[in-house]
């Protein structure tokens, strides 16, 4: 696991090594164990390494035999031994035991087509000196990040924005449209970033930069036209086989490895197969919250006890969580309005005290239709059919809005109000607004902006693969897989874990599992009110029924309560008149209205206030010239 950065000029002018060093130093937590550089005519690379595989000879950059192919790489290729053996049979000579070296030799054999063979999480840059061309690539689901900047003279890239902000010829100006996207989604979707002229390489894409011309191409996509006709028992068995093998190949490591364990079915499934595959007692890691509505200790203790794991847990108090917020703002170089990044950061730091690699259950909700919103979409379809719009707007919605506010974790009133506010919208917009913070009318008031072109919402929410889905709710699952998963969930895990120099591997996002699960009928994933139907059936005899049947519980923090108590002073300071006036972006009167309604419990504005709270603190931390 590493952080990478570099510069490639259209002409062959020399690259300033001091700039590369500065960019690379910004990525230190991603790779504290080693650093490496390559500077030649027209190109310069830097990398920071977290040593996981081949501790002695796996340092980067990796170069081929004649010095014409150079690669810097962030990630893991889980099928590298199989690929390496094939390459050796073809006459290639390896000088290391690292997975990185297979990229060089695969490129020699197949060019960019080799990307289709990779099973892993990765973002890399490969320089072909003979062709004077740069290849940038990112894994199929976007587990590992890659940002880039292009002008008429050069291309600059880095694992995180903070590396590009160290480059002196990049003007980092906030993009007004990206602010609107952030306020709606709670993140800025690819390919945009929060800054003008800096983009994210989308998942499953590569870019070839040659003679100053960039060419962006997709190399992998879901095939939703081909559907599997397996019956349930056979599909369950195949799913267990795939998960078991995915976990097995993700256990290859020369450093200690463990597993996150929340007590939900996803992390419990991964921990189960890890315990079955690992020769020793596995290490599991959990955190306990002192707020009962957020506590999951009963469930993860049940799993750790049943599997006989070497279990580690730590109680996180409100003070611990509050103290972590400034640290999160210190590494979060692009605003992300998901408050669960705070406990994810604390869990990562706690886990890093014992191991260097952890397996995670992320991706299960997007693959197996695990979110309650999928049930809500089905209900909304019938609600729209039988409830007249005038009755909804004049009677039902006002009654629902009048329900007393609870600040508990995903309380009933919060879910019901969220459902009713957007129940009558088209499904793709309903999905966006259920998950996000603000709607366009609110943003106009917040920004004092009469900007009316909101086409980007439609364009972002409509995914090409939806065309081949007969089921309306499955289309929303596709949207979450392409948007919410890479832009929120995977970004959160990457930034929080890498800030602690911890590598997190995600077995559910093995391409073989993804392709198999998406080939199954939607009814095998969501059946009536039962989410994750096939996964629960597949694990029903392997995990306790208490865990199988439990309702989904998000990995959140009591933001709603804190904004009225422990966090109130910090919140009020963030939204002080002088700070808002100096920044000149948000309407303080509108924010004051949100604060007043939240403090008096006339409304629960936890999502809106957290989204704004993050943006204000991000802006003051990351738009300074001396960051």
N, C-alpha and C positions, 0 to 999 in steps of 0.2 A: 504494500500500500504506500502510495507516494503522493506528492504534489508536483505538478509539472508546469513549466512556463517556457516561453520562447518568443523570438522575433524572426521573421523571414522577410527580407527585402526583395522587391521586384528586380532590382539590379543586384550587382554583386558587391555593394559597398560593405565595409566591415561593420560588425555588430559590436557595440560597446559592452564588454564583459561586466563592467560595473553596474550597468542597467540590469543585466540578467541576474547578477548577484542580489541586487536590491529586490527585484521581483521574487526571486527564489526565497529570500529571507522572510518575505511576507507569508510564506507557506510553511514555516518551520513546524508548527504543530502536526501537520499532515505527515511529516517525515523527519523526526528528530534524530534518527540514528546515523544518517549519512547524507552527503550532498554530492552532486556531480554536475559537470558542465561540458558543453561542446560548443566551440565557436569556430566557424570557418567562413569562407567567402559568401556573404549574403545571408547567413543563418546563425542563430545562437540558441542553445537549449540550456535550461536549468532544471534540476529535479531535487526533491527532498525525499529521502527514503525511510519508511518504517519497515524494518527488517522482519519478514515473516517466513519466506521460503529462500533457501540457499543463503544462509547468513554470511558466508565467507566470500563467495565469488559472484554474488548476484547484484553487485553495484552497477549503477547506470551512469551515463548512457551505455547501451549495448550496441556494438558495431559488428558488422559482418566481416568476413575474411579479408576482403580487399579495401575495406574502409569506405565503401560507397553508400552503405545503408546504415543509418543511425536512428535509434529509437529511444524516446523517454516515455515512460508508461506509468499509469496509476491504476491499480486494480489487481485482479487475480484471474487467470485462465484455468478453469477447473479441469478441462480435458487436455491440458498441455502434454501430459505424458503420452497419451495416445497419439497426439499430433507429432510429438517429438520422435517417437518410434518410426512413424511413417516417413518423416523427413530424413532420418538416419538411413533408412533403406534406400532413399533416393540419392545418397551420397553426401548429405550435409554434415558438417562437423560442428559439434557443440563444445564450447569451452566453459560453460557454466551449468548449474543444475536449476537455474531459475526459469520460471515460465515466460519471462520477458523475451528470452532469446528465440522462442518459437515464432514470434512476430516477424523478426528479421528474415528468417529463412522461408516462412510461408509467403511473405511478400515477394521474395526472389522467385518463388515457384509460380505464384498465381496473381500477383498484383493485388489490387484492392478487393478482388473476388474472395480472398481468403477470409474476409470478415464473416462470411456466412457459416464458416466452420467453428467459430469461437463460441464456447459456452463459458460465460464468465461475467464479471463486472469490470468495466474498463473505460478509460479515456486515454488516448495516446497520440503522440506526434511522431511521424516517421519521415525522415529526410532522405530523399533519393538524390545523391550528389550528381550522378551522371545525367539525370533529367532536370536537375535544378527544380525539383518539385517537392511540395510538402503535403503529406497526408495526415489529416486529423480525423479521428473516429471516436464514437461513443457507443456504449453497449445498448442492447436491444430495448431495455426498459428505462434507461437513464439513471442507473444506480450511482454512477460516477459522473461528476460534472465537468463541463469544459466551456469556457467563455472565450470569445474572440473579438477582435477589432480589426477592421480593414479600412485602409484609405488608398489613395492612388499610388503610394510608395511601398506599402508593406502590410503584412498581417502580424498581429500580436495575439498570443493565446495564453491561457492560464487556467489552473484548476478552480480558482476562485477569483472574484472580482478584485479582491485586495491586491493580487499580483499585478493586474493590468493597471490599477490606480497608481502603481509605482513607476509606470512607464512615462517619461516626461513629455512625449509627444501625443499623448492621449488626453483630449479635453473631456472630462467626465461631467457632463451636464445632465441634470435629471430630465427625463422624458415626461412631459405632461400627460401623454396618453397612457404611459406605463403607470403613473400615479392612479389614474382611473381604473386600470386593470387590477392594480393591487387592492384598491378599496372594494372592488367587486369580489375578486377571487380570494383575497388574502395572500396572494403571491402574484408574481409577474410571469405569465406563461411564456414558454419558449415559442419562437426564437428570440423574443425581445428580452431585454433586461431593464432594470430601473434607469439605466443611463442611455442617452442617445448614442448611437454608433457602436455600442457594445452589445453583442448578441450571445445567446447560448446556442451551442450546437445541439439540435434536437436529438432525442433518443433514436437509436437505430439508423443514424445517418453518418455519412463521412463527407469530408470536404477535401477536394484536391485543389491545391493552390499552385499554379504554374504560370510563370511569366506575368505575374501580377493579376491573373484571372482566377477567381474562385469558382469552383463548380461543386454545388451541394447536391448529394444524392442519397436516396433511401436504399438501404440494403436488406431490410427485413420488415415484414408486416404480418399482422394476423390474417390467416386465411379463413374467412368466415363463410365461404361458399361451400367448403367441404365439411360435411357434418358426419360425425361418428354414429353408427347405429348399434353400438354396444348396449346390452341390457345392464341394468343396475349392478347386479353382483359382479359381472365381469369388469365393469367400469371401476367399481370400488377396488377390486384387486389390482387392476392396472395402476390406479392412482396411488395405492400404497407402495407398489414397486417403484414408481417414479420418484415419490418423495423420499423413500429409503435410499435410493441411489444418489439423489441430489444432495442429501445430507452427507452421505458417505464421501463423495468427492470433495465436499467442502470442509472435510476434517483434515485435509492434507496441510500440515503446518509444521514448521521447525520451532515454534514458540507455543506457550500454553494457550489453550482454547477453552471457551465456555459457551453458555447459552443464556440469553435473556429469558426470563420466565415471568409472565404476568398472571397466569392462571386462566387465561382464555384458551380457546381450542387451538388457535394458530400456534402460539408459542409452546403450548403443551404438546402438540403434535411434533413439532421440530425437536423438542427435548426428548420425547419418547424415542424417535428414530436415532437421535444422537446417542442416547444411552444404549440402544441396541447395537450400534455400530462401533462405539468407542471401546477399546480394550480395558480402559480404566474407569473408575467412577467419575462421571462427568461433573463439572462445576456449573451450577445454575445461580443466576443473580436476579434479585428482585428488590424493589423498594416498597416500603410501607408508608402510607400517609396517615397523619394523625386526625384527618377529617374522615369520619365513618362513611360518608357518601362517596368517597373516592378510594376507600380501602379495598384491596383484593387479596389480602393475606390468607384468608381461609382457603382460597382456591389454589394459589401457588404452593402453599404448604402441603396441601393434599397431593399435588402432582410430585413435588420433590420427595415427599415421603414414600409415595408409591413406586417411584423410579429409583429410590435409594441414591439420590444425587448428593454430592458435596455442596450443600446449599449455603448461599451467602445472602443475607438480607440486611437492609439498613433502614431504620426509621427516619423519614424525612419530615421535619417539623415545618411549620409555616415560616419560621425564621430561616431555615436552610434554603427553602425555595425562594424566599424574598431576597436573600443574600446572593443567590445565583443569577438573578435578573441582570444586574450590571455586567456580569461576566458574559452572559449571552449576547448582550448588545455589543460587547467588545469583540466578538468573533463573527457576528452575523452581519456580513458586509452587503447583503441585499435584504430588504425587508421581507419578513415572513410572519404572517399573522396567526400562526398556529401556536397557541400557548403551551401545548404539550412538548415543545422544544425544551422547556425548562426542566421538567422531570427526566426527559430523555438525556439531557446533558448531565444531570446528577447521576443517573443510572450508569451512563458511560464512564464517568469519572470513578465511580465506585467499582465498576467492573475492571477498569484498567489497573486498579491496585493489585489485581490477582492474575489477570490474563492479558494477552495482547490482541486476541481475536475472539469475537462472540458471534454466535448464530442468532438470527432474529426471525420472528414469525410474520414480518411485514409482507404485504402483498396478498395475504389470504382473503381479506375483505373484497378486494377488487377482482380477484379470480373467482371466488365462490359465491359472490353476491351476498356479502355479509353485513352490509350497512342497513340500518333500519329504513333509510330513504327508499330502498327498493320496494319494501312492503308499502311504504307511504305512496309511492308512485302508483302501485296497483289500486290502493284505496282511492287515490285522487281520481283515477279514471272512472270509477263508479260514482264517486261524489259528483263529478262534473255532469255525469249522465242523468242523475236523478234529482239534484238540487238546483233549482232555478238561480240564475246569477243574482237577481234582485233580492231573493231571500238570503243568499250568502252575504251580500254586501250590507243590507239594511238590518238584518236580524242576527244571523249567526256570528259574523265577524265581530260586531260590537260586543256581543255577549262573551265571546272568547277573550277578547282584549281586556275585559273587566275581571277576569279570573285573577285572584291574588298572586303576586310574584313570589316564587321560591328561588333561592340562590343555590340550591343543591345541584349536584352534578347531573346534567341533562335531565332536569326535573320534568314532570308530566306537563306542567303549564308551559314550560319553554318549548317542548316538542309540539304541543297542540297549537300554540300561537304561531310557531314557525310554519307548521303545516297549513293552517288556515290562511295566512297572509298570502301564500303563493299557489294555493291549490288549483286555481282556475287558469293559471298560465300554461302555455305550451310546455310539454315535458322538458325540453332541453333548457329552457329558461328557468323553469321551476327548479331543476336540478342545480343550476348555478346559484340561484338565490337562497335555496335551502342550505347550501354548504357555505356560502360566502357571508359577507358582512353588510354591504350597502347595495341599494338599488339605484338606478340612474337618477330618479327624482331627488333622492337624498344627497347624491353626490353633487348635483347642481347647487343645492343649498349649502352644502359643506364647502365647496370650492368657489362659490359665488360666480359660477361659470354658466354661460348660456350655450355651451358646446352641445350640439344635439346629434352629432353623428356617432351612434353607438353600434355601428355595423360590426365592430370587432367582437362584440358579444356573440352575435349570430355566427360569425366565421369561426370563432374559437370553439363554440359549443357543438358545431356540426362536424363530426368525424367521418371521413370517407367510408370507413368500414361499416358504419351504421346502415348503409344502403342494403347490405346483405342480411340484416337482422329482421325477422318477421315480428319479433316481440318488442313492444314499445319500451318496456322497462329494461330489457337487455341492451337497448341502445344507450340508456343512461349508464349502464355498467361499462360500456365501451368508452363513454365520455370520461368516466372516473379513471379507467385504466390509462387513458392517454393524457389526462390533465391532472387530476387530483393525486394520483399515485406518484408520477415523477416530479411534479412541481411542488407538492406539499410534503407527502409522506417521506419519499426518498431523499429530498433535499434536507428535511429536518434531521433524519437519521445520519446522513453524511456529515452535515456541518457540526452537529452535536457530538458525534463520536470522534470525528477527526480533530476537533478542538481538544480532545482528551488523548489523542494519539492512539485510538482504539480502532481496529478494523472490524467492521460488521459485515457479515455475509448473510445472504437472504435466499435460502433454499427454494422457497415457493416460486421465485422468479427465474428458475431454470427454464430455458426456452422449451425444453421437452414437455415440462409440466404445463407451461402456458399454452402451447399448441394443442395439447391433449384436452385440457379443461375447456378451452374455447371451442373445441370441436363437438362438445357434448350439448345435448338439448338444454335450453335454459331451465326447463322444469327439473333438471337434475341439480340445479344450484339453488333456485328459489321455488319452493313448492308451497303454495298457500301462504301461511304466515311463517314458514320454516325457512330461515336463511341457511346458507352453507349446507344444503341438504346432503349432497354426496360426501362431503368431507366428514360430516357428523356420522353418517351411516358407516363410512369406511373405518372410523375410529371408535365406533360404539362399543366394541368388545375389547378395546385396548386402553381406553381412558375411562375414568369414573363418570357415571351418568350425570353427576352434579355439575361437572365441567361441560359435558356435552350439551346439556339442556339450559345452562345459564344464559341469561340475556347479555347481550353485548354491553360492555362498559368501556368507555373511552379512557385513554391514558392522559387525563387532564389534571388541572389544578383549580382550586376554588377561587378563580379570578373574580367572579361576581361578588363574593363576600369580601375579598381583599380590597376591592375598589372602594368599599364603604368602611374599611377599617385599616388594616396594616399598610395597604398600598395607597391610601387616600392622600397622604402628604406628597408622595412622589408623583401621583397622578395630577394633583393640583399644581404642583410646580412645573410639570411638563406642559400643562395647558394654561400656564400663566399668561396674562395679557401681554407682557413684554416679550416673552419667547414666541408667542404666536405672531405678534406684530413684526418681530425681527425676521421670522421665517417667511411670512407673507404668503402662505399657501392656504391655510384653513380659516374659515369663518368662526371666530371665537364665540359669537352669539349662538351659533348652531351647536357648537361643542358644549357650551354652558347649559343649553337645553337638555342635551343628553346626560350630562352630569347630574343636573337637578332631578330629572326623572328617575335616574338610577338610584341616587342616594335616598330618595323618598319612596322607593320601591313602587313607583307608578309604572315602571317598565324595567325589564332586564336588558340592559345594553352592554352586557359583558363582551360580546363579539365586536361590536362597533368600537367601544372604548379601547379594547386591547389592540385592535388593528391600528387605531390612531396613535395609541401610546407607543407601539413598536415603531411606527413610521417616524414620529417626532424624535425619538431617541436615536433611531438609525441615522436620520438626517444630520443630527448634531454630531454624531460620532464619525460618520463616513463621508461627509462632504467638506470636511476641513482640509486645507492644503497640507497640513502637517500630520495627517492621520497616522 
